[in-house]
């Protein structure tokens, strides 16, 4: 592809985003977005945090919707969906916002280099952030997520497993939602 084609593609996407953002900002206020992880929680503290934040829609942004081991079975897909339904919280899965195995491996290598376990990570590496943005966020239009939400969605939880938002890609999704559509963001802490 020549540079005019590449440049034209960038312009086209920028114009689409600008139109989409203008449309969103002038027609509706986006819902509030909160982020939550499961590591370090109990079933009770996890669901209590969602209720306390008035979450009405739960957006799972994991690639694999399961957690190994017996401590977090309530975060495995079917159990999670059942528990959310009991609380009247809608469930949505957005696999397009989940990093691929190759991208996750970049972070795992940095974790190994610093001798940090996944469950103890406190931040993402610059290499992972760059790879995730390129893989998932460059083409992510927040309007596609808003279009998938019910009209009455007020508080949407972005979910993955890491305890700290800064150690998880959900913080990068939240950052993009804030910068592109002005969404209010909060990171829930359950401990």
PyMOL commands that set and color helices and strands:
alter all, ss='L'
color gray80, all
select helices_A, chain A and resi 3-27+43-52+73-75+77-86+95-97+101-113+118-120+126-137+142-148+165-167+170-181
alter helices_A, ss='H'
color red, helices_A
select strands_A, chain A and resi 32-36+57-60+90-93+155-159+185-187
alter strands_A, ss='S'
color yellow, strands_A
deselect
rebuild
show_as cartoon
